Amino acid sequence: MTRKNAFLAGASLLAIAAAFIWAFRPQPVPVQVAEVRSGLFEQTVDEDGKTRVRERYVVSAPLTGRLTRVNLKAGDTVRKGMSVAALSPSAPSMLDARTARELAERAHSAQAGFEAATARVGRAEAALEQARSDVSRVSTLHGEGFLAAAALEQAVLAQRVQAKDLEAARFAQESARHDLAQARAALMRAHDAAEPARPGTTWEIGSPVDGRVLRVLQESEAVVAIGTPIMEIGDPVNLEVVVDVLSTDGVRIPQGARVALDAGAELRLAGRVRRIEPSAFTKVSALGVEEQRVNVVIDIVSPAEKYPTLGDQFRVDAHIVVLERPDVTLVPLAALFRDGESWAAFVAARGRAERRILKIGARSQSDAWVEAGLAAGERVIVYPSDSVADGRRIKVLDGPT
């Protein structure tokens, strides 16, 4: 074999070996990546709840008698003092001595209720006056740079809550005045009844407040006892939301926490936590597990014009913010995995996977707040498979997710 032939044979063997190595070398692992970004981190408690009318009034029978058929339907508008139902005597015994005594005691009870409601109005007025003074004082201190804007916002929110409480107290006072007037009129009628009532005598039952009929509890004509509920009246615009959460989540929710409400049909509303009820209750989940849950009462702070069709007992999804940090490093949860006792992620750098140990501040439903280990703008591998390893060559599919 000549030198030329030997050289050609050697070159052929090298080419075959190179092709073999190229064919069987490890191929890049196809991966999807997402960009690490900087932004607002929010950790929320997500539960479904129901709306309810904040102030609900039950119109009941002021005395025993025959209730005529109620013509009002749910949704009808009523005015204060408007007749919503009528009673007629069912028998002379309705005006006997025992009934007269009962009506007298009812009048005393109504008088006490009215005085208590008046005292609550006075207390609410004093609280509102104090809240206004606090807003003025905090506003002055904020203007001079001694207090942060958050303190002023909290004082303004407290003033709004006290104004709502005063409004509710005044409604309750009007309702108590209405009950007192009805009790006194019924007592006067009992005293003046020297003979059985004449056929056709009726007693009109008026609405205690302006509002709309929420439910008709007794529609058909019937003999009803004193105190029988006839209908519920309220203002469906003045709504609040009640959400029951796990008691372990309830202790994490701060007073006045911001809430995002999803009422369906692209209706998004803003809310604030007004109260976390102090007593929990047991509820059985869909899986048959007993859970301790607690009610969270939320005020809707969006203008009423945004939810004209939202009513009483409507379902809403509530997202209660329990932790928020502005301008922090965020990474998708899909990129995280456990590495011993720590969290880690694979960074796509120079065509290879680079494992990073991370310090996680907190996690939300979709993102994690990274305190150390990543920087905004870097790309991380999401849903990494077992084929991805530190230093392994990768191939990014379809660009960043």
C-alpha positions in Angstrom: 0.0 0.0 0.0 1.4 3.3 -1.0 1.6 6.3 1.3 -1.2 8.0 -0.6 -3.5 5.0 -0.1 -2.6 4.8 3.5 -3.4 8.4 4.0 -6.8 8.1 2.3 -7.6 5.0 4.4 -6.7 6.8 7.6 -8.7 9.9 6.6 -11.7 7.7 5.8 -11.5 6.0 9.2 -11.3 9.4 11.0 -14.3 10.6 9.1 -16.3 7.5 10.0 -15.3 7.8 13.6 -16.3 11.5 13.7 -19.6 10.7 12.1 -20.2 8.0 14.6 -19.4 10.3 17.6 -21.6 13.0 16.1 -24.5 10.6 15.6 -24.4 9.3 19.2 -23.4 12.4 21.1 -26.0 13.6 23.8 -28.6 15.7 22.1 -29.8 19.0 23.6 -32.9 18.7 25.8 -35.9 20.6 24.4 -37.2 23.0 27.1 -39.6 25.9 27.6 -38.4 29.0 29.4 -40.0 32.0 31.1 -38.5 35.3 31.9 -37.8 36.4 35.5 -39.5 39.7 36.0 -39.7 42.5 38.6 -43.1 43.6 39.8 -45.7 43.6 42.5 -46.0 40.3 44.6 -49.4 39.5 46.0 -50.3 36.5 48.2 -54.0 35.9 48.4 -56.6 33.8 50.1 -59.0 32.7 47.4 -62.5 31.6 48.4 -66.1 31.9 47.1 -68.7 33.9 49.0 -72.1 35.5 48.8 -73.5 39.0 48.7 -76.1 40.1 51.3 -78.0 43.2 51.9 -76.2 45.1 54.7 -79.4 46.3 56.4 -82.4 43.9 56.2 -85.7 44.7 57.7 -88.4 42.1 58.4 -92.0 43.5 58.3 -94.1 41.4 60.7 -97.7 41.4 61.9 -98.2 43.9 64.7 -101.2 42.0 66.0 -103.1 38.7 65.5 -105.6 38.9 62.7 -106.4 37.8 59.2 -103.7 38.9 56.7 -105.1 39.8 53.3 -103.2 38.6 50.2 -100.0 40.4 49.7 -99.8 41.8 46.1 -96.2 43.0 46.3 -93.5 40.8 44.6 -89.8 40.4 45.2 -88.0 43.4 43.6 -90.9 45.9 43.9 -89.9 49.3 45.2 -91.5 50.6 48.4 -91.4 53.9 50.2 -91.3 54.6 53.9 -94.8 54.5 55.3 -96.2 52.9 52.2 -98.8 50.2 52.9 -97.3 46.8 52.1 -100.0 44.6 53.8 -103.3 44.7 55.6 -104.8 42.9 58.6 -108.4 42.5 59.5 -109.8 41.1 62.8 -110.2 37.4 62.7 -112.5 37.2 65.8 -113.5 39.5 68.7 -111.1 37.6 71.0 -108.3 39.5 69.2 -109.3 42.5 71.4 -109.9 40.8 74.7 -108.3 41.9 78.0 -105.4 39.5 77.7 -104.6 40.7 74.2 -104.8 44.3 75.5 -102.3 43.5 78.2 -100.0 41.8 75.7 -100.2 44.9 73.4 -99.4 47.1 76.4 -96.3 45.1 77.1 -95.4 45.2 73.4 -95.7 49.0 73.5 -93.3 49.1 76.5 -90.9 46.8 74.7 -91.1 49.0 71.5 -90.5 52.1 73.6 -87.4 50.5 75.1 -86.2 49.4 71.7 -86.7 53.0 70.3 -84.7 54.5 73.2 -81.9 52.0 72.7 -81.8 52.8 68.9 -81.7 56.5 69.7 -78.8 55.9 72.1 -77.0 53.9 69.3 -77.5 56.9 66.9 -75.9 59.2 69.5 -73.0 56.9 70.0 -72.5 56.6 66.2 -72.6 60.4 65.8 -70.0 60.8 68.4 -67.8 58.1 66.8 -68.2 59.8 63.4 -67.2 63.2 64.9 -64.1 61.6 66.4 -63.3 60.0 63.0 -63.6 63.3 61.3 -61.3 64.9 63.9 -58.8 62.1 63.4 -58.8 62.6 59.6 -58.2 66.4 60.1 -55.4 65.7 62.5 -53.8 63.0 60.4 -54.1 65.1 57.3 -52.3 68.0 59.0 -49.5 65.7 60.2 -49.3 64.1 56.8 -49.0 67.5 55.1 -46.2 68.4 57.5 -44.4 65.1 56.7 -44.8 63.5 60.1 -47.1 60.6 58.9 -47.1 58.4 55.9 -49.9 58.4 53.3 -51.0 55.0 54.6 -52.0 56.5 57.9 -54.2 59.1 56.1 -55.8 56.4 54.0 -56.6 54.3 57.1 -58.1 57.4 58.9 -60.3 58.2 55.8 -61.4 54.5 55.6 -62.3 54.6 59.3 -64.4 57.7 58.8 -66.3 56.1 55.9 -67.0 53.0 58.1 -68.2 55.2 60.9 -70.5 57.1 58.4 -72.0 53.8 57.3 -72.5 52.8 61.0 -74.3 56.0 61.6 -76.5 55.5 58.6 -77.3 52.0 59.8 -78.1 53.3 63.3 -80.5 55.9 61.9 -82.2 53.2 59.8 -82.6 51.1 62.9 -83.9 54.1 64.8 -86.5 54.7 62.1 -87.5 51.0 62.2 -87.8 51.2 66.0 -89.9 54.4 65.8 -92.2 52.6 63.3 -92.6 49.6 65.6 -93.3 51.9 68.5 -96.0 53.7 66.5 -97.6 50.5 65.5 -97.6 49.1 69.0 -99.1 52.3 70.5 -101.8 52.4 67.7 -102.6 48.7 68.3 -102.9 49.4 72.1 -105.1 52.4 71.5 -107.4 50.3 69.3 -107.6 47.6 71.9 -108.6 50.2 74.6 -111.2 51.7 72.3 -112.7 48.4 71.3 -115.9 48.3 73.3 -117.5 45.9 70.9 -116.3 43.4 68.2 -114.8 44.9 65.2 -117.2 45.6 62.3 -116.8 43.7 59.1 -114.4 45.4 56.7 -112.2 46.9 59.5 -108.6 46.7 58.4 -105.2 47.6 59.8 -102.6 48.8 57.3 -99.0 47.7 57.8 -96.5 50.3 56.5 -92.9 49.9 55.3 -90.4 51.1 57.9 -87.8 52.4 55.3 -87.3 53.2 51.6 -86.1 50.2 49.7 -87.2 47.1 47.7 -88.9 43.9 48.6 -86.3 41.2 49.0 -88.6 38.3 49.8 -92.3 37.8 50.5 -92.5 35.3 53.4 -96.3 35.2 53.7 -98.1 35.8 50.4 -101.5 34.1 50.7 -104.4 35.2 52.8 -104.2 33.6 56.3 -104.8 34.1 60.0 -101.4 35.1 61.4 -100.2 35.5 65.0 -98.6 38.6 66.3 -95.0 38.9 65.2 -95.4 36.6 62.1 -92.8 37.7 59.4 -94.6 38.9 56.3 -91.8 40.2 54.0 -88.2 41.4 54.0 -87.3 44.9 52.8 -83.9 46.3 52.2 -81.7 48.3 49.8 -80.1 45.9 47.3 -77.5 48.5 46.4 -76.1 48.6 49.9 -74.4 45.2 49.7 -71.6 43.5 51.6 -69.9 40.2 50.9 -69.6 37.3 53.3 -66.8 34.7 52.7 -66.1 31.7 54.9 -62.3 30.8 55.0 -60.3 28.3 56.9 -59.6 29.5 60.4 -55.9 29.0 59.7 -56.2 31.5 56.8 -58.4 33.8 58.9 -55.6 34.6 61.3 -53.5 35.8 58.4 -56.0 38.3 57.1 -55.4 41.8 58.4 -58.2 44.2 59.1 -58.8 46.5 56.1 -57.1 44.1 53.7 -57.7 44.8 50.0 -60.0 42.4 48.2 -60.6 41.7 44.5 -64.1 40.4 43.9 -65.1 38.4 40.8 -68.9 38.4 40.3 -68.9 36.8 36.9 -69.6 38.2 33.4 -66.4 40.2 33.5 -67.6 42.1 36.5 -64.6 42.9 38.7 -65.1 44.9 41.9 -62.8 46.2 44.7 -63.5 45.5 48.4 -62.1 45.9 51.9 -62.2 43.5 54.8 -64.4 45.2 57.5 -64.7 42.4 60.0 -63.4 38.9 60.8 -66.0 37.3 63.0 -64.6 36.1 66.3 -66.3 32.7 66.4 -65.5 29.9 63.9 -67.8 27.0 62.9 -67.4 23.5 61.6 -68.2 22.8 58.0 -67.9 19.5 56.1 -66.0 19.8 52.8 -67.0 18.2 49.5 -64.5 15.4 50.4 -66.2 14.7 53.7 -63.5 16.4 55.8 -64.5 18.5 58.8 -63.0 22.0 58.6 -63.0 24.9 61.0 -64.0 28.0 59.1 -64.7 31.6 60.0 -66.7 34.3 58.2 -65.0 37.4 56.8 -67.2 40.4 56.1 -66.2 42.5 53.1 -67.4 46.0 52.1 -67.7 46.7 48.4 -65.8 50.0 47.7 -66.5 50.1 44.0 -69.2 52.6 42.9 -72.7 51.2 42.9 -73.0 52.1 39.3 -70.6 49.3 38.4 -72.9 46.5 39.7 -76.5 47.5 39.0 -77.6 43.9 38.5 -75.8 42.4 41.5 -78.3 41.5 44.2 -78.8 39.7 47.5 -77.3 36.2 47.9 -75.3 36.3 44.6 -72.2 34.2 44.4 -68.8 35.9 44.1 -65.2 34.8 44.1 -63.0 36.7 46.6 -59.3 37.2 46.4 -58.1 38.6 49.8 -54.6 40.1 49.8 -52.7 38.9 52.9 -49.2 39.9 51.8 -48.0 42.3 49.1 -44.5 43.6 48.2 -43.8 46.1 45.5 -41.0 45.9 43.0 -39.6 42.5 43.9 -38.1 39.7 41.7 -40.8 37.2 40.6 -40.4 33.7 39.1 -43.1 31.4 38.0 -43.9 28.5 40.4 -43.6 26.1 37.4 -39.8 26.7 37.4 -39.2 25.8 41.1 -38.2 22.4 42.4 -36.9 21.1 45.7 -33.1 20.6 46.2 -32.8 19.0 49.6 -34.1 21.6 52.1 -33.9 24.5 49.6 -35.7 25.7 46.5 -33.9 25.7 43.2 -34.4 26.5 39.5 -32.6 25.9 36.2 -31.4 29.0 34.4 -31.1 28.9 30.6 -27.6 30.4 30.0 -25.4 30.1 26.9 -27.3 27.1 25.6 -27.0 25.1 28.8 -29.0 24.5 32.0 -27.5 26.1 35.1 -28.9 25.1 38.5 -29.4 27.9 41.0 -30.2 27.7 44.7 -32.8 30.3 45.6 -34.0 32.1 48.7 -37.8 32.3 48.5 -39.6 35.0 50.4 -43.2 33.8 49.8 -45.3 32.1 47.2 -48.6 33.0 45.6 -50.9 30.9 43.3 -48.7 31.5 40.2 -45.4 33.2 41.2 -42.8 33.1 43.9 -41.0 36.1 45.4 -37.2 35.5 45.1 -35.0 37.3 47.6 -31.7 35.9 46.3 -30.5 33.7 43.5 -32.1 35.2 40.4 -32.2 38.6 38.7 -34.9 40.2 36.5 -34.3 39.5 32.9 -32.9 36.0 33.3 -34.7 33.1 31.7 -35.6 30.0 33.8 -36.8 26.6 32.6 -40.4 25.8 33.4 -41.6 22.3 34.1 -38.1 20.8 33.9 -38.0 17.1 33.2 -35.6 14.5 34.6 -33.4 14.9 31.6 -32.5 18.4 32.6 -29.4 18.6 34.7 -26.8 21.1 35.7 -24.6 21.9 32.7 -26.8 19.9 30.2 -27.2 21.3 26.7 -30.7 22.6 26.1 -32.8 23.7 23.1 -35.4 26.4 23.8 -38.8 25.7 22.2 -40.9 28.5 20.7 -39.1 31.3 22.7 -40.0 32.4 26.2 -43.4 31.4 27.6 
